[in-house]
């Protein structure tokens, strides 16, 4: 949907990719996140590259040679997929262990915080963050930083997982519906170790409503679109329904043009 008085997604190129077949494929790949992360993140990376190319085409932003900053890029799974579509890739990652986790060449990565990006203002054409905001205690400070480092007329693509959605608890789900702390304790009791994503430390209750309000109210960017990342196009209407979007959206994409 487009943010505004008359929401519509009919003109979005990415909407044409948002099929039930794609949704089923990505859901199937999700089961490999823990046993085979290269397979899972490879599938997400290719899909993300399609998303970036389509969004940029909608906004008449050339992608060949464009500079993209991936905020919270982890070990750099997206680098190859984005390079294949002609995008120059750099990332910021605060955790050096995470940065080197997959053994990928990290020379295009910068160690730093998403809430205080070590990048000059207006330096990049595209700023992307995928499934990171839910791990940040103050995600809207990070979102403002993403707009700051993006040149006027460039694009910010912020995608994050709803805490109250089916995957909001990450590996502790679906028990997070009974409380994040309870879910973490239950996971530790069953598995004998703490979950990677610990409620209140590295996982926070982020909502779709908060993201939509931030996008509508920020002075640094113009909201362009908001849609559920992994849903087929015919289910995008969910974002328009206040309570339902928190439970069923799963992952929200916010697209803004930097001012």
C-alpha positions as CSV (number, residue, x, y, z in Angstrom):
1,X,0.0,0.0,0.0
2,X,1.1,3.6,-0.5
3,X,1.0,5.7,2.6
4,X,-1.6,8.4,2.2
5,X,-5.3,9.0,2.0
6,X,-5.9,6.6,-0.9
7,X,-3.6,3.5,-0.3
8,X,-2.8,1.5,-3.4
9,X,0.0,-0.8,-4.5
10,X,-1.1,-1.5,-8.1
11,X,1.8,0.6,-9.5
12,X,4.6,-1.0,-7.4
13,X,6.8,-3.3,-9.5
14,X,7.6,-5.5,-6.5
15,X,3.8,-6.2,-6.1
16,X,4.1,-8.2,-9.4
17,X,6.6,-10.5,-7.7
18,X,4.6,-10.9,-4.6
19,X,2.9,-14.2,-5.5
20,X,1.7,-17.1,-3.3
21,X,4.4,-19.3,-4.9
22,X,7.1,-16.9,-3.8
23,X,5.7,-16.7,-0.3
24,X,5.6,-20.5,0.0
25,X,9.1,-20.8,-1.3
26,X,10.5,-18.4,1.2
27,X,8.5,-19.9,4.1
28,X,10.0,-23.3,3.1
29,X,13.5,-21.9,3.2
30,X,13.0,-20.6,6.7
31,X,13.4,-24.1,8.1
32,X,17.1,-23.9,7.0
33,X,17.9,-20.8,9.0
34,X,19.6,-22.7,11.9
35,X,21.0,-25.9,10.2
36,X,22.0,-24.2,6.8
37,X,22.2,-20.4,7.2
38,X,24.0,-20.0,3.8
39,X,21.0,-21.6,2.0
40,X,18.4,-19.6,3.9
41,X,20.1,-16.2,3.7
42,X,21.1,-16.9,0.1
43,X,17.4,-17.2,-0.8
44,X,16.6,-14.0,1.2
45,X,19.5,-12.2,-0.4
46,X,18.3,-12.9,-3.9
47,X,14.8,-11.8,-3.0
48,X,16.1,-8.7,-1.4
49,X,18.0,-7.8,-4.5
50,X,14.8,-8.1,-6.5
51,X,13.1,-5.8,-3.9
52,X,15.8,-3.2,-4.1
53,X,15.8,-3.1,-7.9
54,X,12.1,-2.9,-8.2
55,X,11.8,-0.1,-5.6
56,X,14.5,1.9,-7.2
57,X,12.8,1.5,-10.6
58,X,9.6,2.8,-9.2
59,X,11.4,5.9,-8.0
60,X,13.6,6.3,-11.1
61,X,16.8,5.7,-9.2
62,X,19.4,3.9,-11.3
63,X,20.9,0.9,-9.6
64,X,23.9,0.2,-11.9
65,X,26.8,1.6,-9.9
66,X,24.5,2.8,-7.1
67,X,26.1,2.8,-3.6
68,X,24.0,0.8,-1.0
69,X,24.6,0.8,2.7
70,X,23.3,-2.3,4.5
71,X,22.6,-1.4,8.2
72,X,23.2,-4.4,10.4
73,X,24.6,-6.4,7.5
74,X,25.9,-9.2,9.7
75,X,28.3,-11.5,7.8
76,X,27.4,-10.0,4.4
77,X,25.1,-12.5,2.9
78,X,23.5,-9.8,0.7
79,X,26.7,-8.5,-0.8
80,X,27.0,-11.0,-3.7
81,X,23.3,-10.9,-4.7
82,X,23.4,-7.1,-4.8
83,X,26.7,-7.0,-6.7
84,X,25.1,-9.3,-9.3
85,X,22.5,-6.6,-10.1
86,X,25.2,-3.9,-10.4
87,X,24.9,-2.3,-6.9
88,X,28.0,-1.4,-4.9
89,X,27.7,-2.7,-1.4
90,X,28.9,-1.6,2.0
91,X,27.6,-2.6,5.4
92,X,27.7,-1.5,9.0
93,X,27.7,-4.1,11.7
94,X,28.3,-3.5,15.5
95,X,29.2,-7.1,16.4
96,X,32.6,-8.3,15.0
97,X,31.7,-11.9,15.8
98,X,28.6,-11.6,13.7
99,X,30.5,-9.8,10.9
100,X,32.9,-12.8,10.5
101,X,30.4,-15.6,11.3
102,X,30.0,-16.9,7.7
103,X,33.7,-16.5,6.6
104,X,32.6,-14.1,3.9
105,X,35.2,-11.4,2.8
106,X,34.3,-8.5,5.2
107,X,36.4,-5.8,3.6
108,X,33.3,-3.9,2.6
109,X,32.0,-3.9,6.2
110,X,32.4,-1.2,8.8
111,X,32.1,-1.8,12.5
112,X,29.6,0.7,14.0
113,X,26.2,1.2,15.5
114,X,23.1,1.6,13.5
115,X,21.9,4.4,15.9
116,X,25.0,6.4,15.2
117,X,26.2,5.5,11.7
118,X,29.9,6.2,11.1
119,X,28.9,7.5,7.6
120,X,28.8,11.1,6.4
121,X,25.4,12.7,5.6
122,X,24.1,12.1,2.1
123,X,26.8,9.6,1.2
124,X,24.7,6.7,-0.2
125,X,22.1,6.3,-2.9
126,X,20.2,3.4,-1.1
127,X,20.1,2.6,2.6
128,X,18.8,-0.9,3.5
129,X,18.1,-2.6,6.8
130,X,16.7,-6.1,6.8
131,X,15.4,-7.8,10.0
132,X,17.5,-5.6,12.2
133,X,15.2,-3.0,13.8
134,X,13.6,-5.5,16.1
135,X,17.0,-6.0,17.6
136,X,17.5,-2.3,18.4
137,X,16.2,-0.7,21.6
138,X,15.6,2.6,19.8
139,X,14.8,1.6,16.2
140,X,13.5,5.0,15.1
141,X,16.8,6.6,15.9
142,X,18.4,4.1,13.6
143,X,15.7,4.8,11.0
144,X,16.5,8.6,11.2
145,X,20.2,7.8,10.8
146,X,19.4,5.8,7.7
147,X,17.7,8.8,6.2
148,X,20.6,11.1,7.2
149,X,23.2,9.1,5.4
150,X,21.1,8.8,2.2
151,X,21.4,11.5,-0.4
152,X,18.3,13.7,-1.2
153,X,16.2,11.8,-3.7
154,X,17.7,8.5,-2.6
155,X,15.8,5.7,-1.0
156,X,15.6,4.0,2.4
157,X,14.2,0.5,2.7
158,X,13.6,-0.6,6.2
159,X,12.2,-4.1,6.8
160,X,11.6,-5.6,10.2
161,X,9.8,-8.4,12.0
162,X,6.7,-7.7,14.1
163,X,7.2,-8.8,17.7
164,X,3.5,-9.9,18.0
165,X,3.6,-11.7,14.6
166,X,4.2,-15.5,14.1
167,X,8.0,-15.1,13.9
168,X,8.4,-12.2,16.4
169,X,10.0,-14.4,19.1
170,X,12.5,-15.7,16.6
171,X,13.8,-19.0,17.9
172,X,11.8,-18.6,21.1
173,X,8.5,-18.4,19.3
174,X,5.6,-19.0,19.5
175,X,6.0,-18.8,23.3
176,X,6.8,-15.1,23.1
177,X,3.0,-14.6,22.9
178,X,3.1,-15.4,26.6
179,X,5.9,-12.8,27.2
180,X,9.4,-12.5,25.9
181,X,11.0,-13.2,29.2
182,X,8.9,-16.4,29.7
183,X,9.8,-17.5,26.2
184,X,13.6,-17.0,26.8
185,X,13.5,-18.9,30.1
186,X,11.6,-21.7,28.5
187,X,14.1,-21.9,25.6
188,X,17.1,-22.0,28.0
189,X,15.4,-24.7,30.1
190,X,14.7,-26.9,27.1
191,X,17.9,-26.4,25.1
192,X,20.4,-25.9,27.9
193,X,21.6,-22.6,26.7
194,X,20.4,-19.0,26.3
195,X,18.7,-18.1,23.0
196,X,20.6,-16.0,20.6
197,X,17.9,-13.4,20.6
198,X,17.3,-12.5,24.2
199,X,14.2,-10.4,25.0
200,X,15.1,-7.0,26.5
201,X,18.7,-7.3,25.4
202,X,18.8,-8.2,21.7
203,X,15.1,-8.5,20.9
204,X,12.5,-5.8,21.5
205,X,8.7,-5.5,21.0
206,X,8.5,-3.4,17.8
207,X,5.1,-2.8,16.0
208,X,3.8,-2.0,12.6
209,X,1.9,1.0,14.0
210,X,5.0,2.5,15.4
211,X,6.8,2.2,12.0
212,X,3.9,3.7,10.1
213,X,3.7,6.6,12.5
214,X,7.4,7.3,12.3
215,X,7.3,7.2,8.4
216,X,4.4,9.6,8.3
217,X,5.9,12.0,10.8
218,X,9.6,12.2,9.9
219,X,10.8,15.4,8.4
220,X,13.8,13.8,6.8
221,X,12.0,11.6,4.3
222,X,8.9,11.2,2.2
223,X,7.0,8.0,2.8
224,X,6.4,6.1,-0.4
225,X,5.1,2.6,0.5
226,X,4.5,0.2,3.3
227,X,3.7,-3.5,2.7
228,X,4.2,-7.0,4.2
229,X,7.4,-8.3,2.8
230,X,6.6,-12.0,2.5
231,X,2.9,-12.0,1.8
232,X,1.3,-12.4,-1.6
233,X,0.0,-9.2,-3.1
234,X,-3.7,-10.1,-2.4
235,X,-2.9,-10.1,1.3
236,X,-1.2,-6.7,1.5
237,X,-4.5,-5.1,2.7
238,X,-3.6,-6.5,6.2
239,X,-1.3,-3.5,6.8
240,X,-4.4,-1.2,6.7
241,X,-6.1,-3.0,9.7
242,X,-4.6,-1.8,13.0
243,X,-4.7,-4.9,15.2
244,X,-4.6,-7.5,12.4
245,X,-1.4,-6.0,11.0
246,X,0.5,-6.6,14.3
247,X,-0.5,-10.3,14.4
248,X,-0.4,-11.3,10.7
249,X,2.0,-8.9,8.8
250,X,5.0,-10.9,10.0
251,X,7.5,-8.5,8.4
252,X,6.8,-4.9,7.4
253,X,8.7,-3.0,4.6
254,X,8.8,0.8,4.9
255,X,10.0,2.7,1.8
256,X,10.9,6.4,2.0
257,X,12.6,8.8,-0.3
258,X,15.2,10.9,1.5
259,X,14.8,14.7,1.5
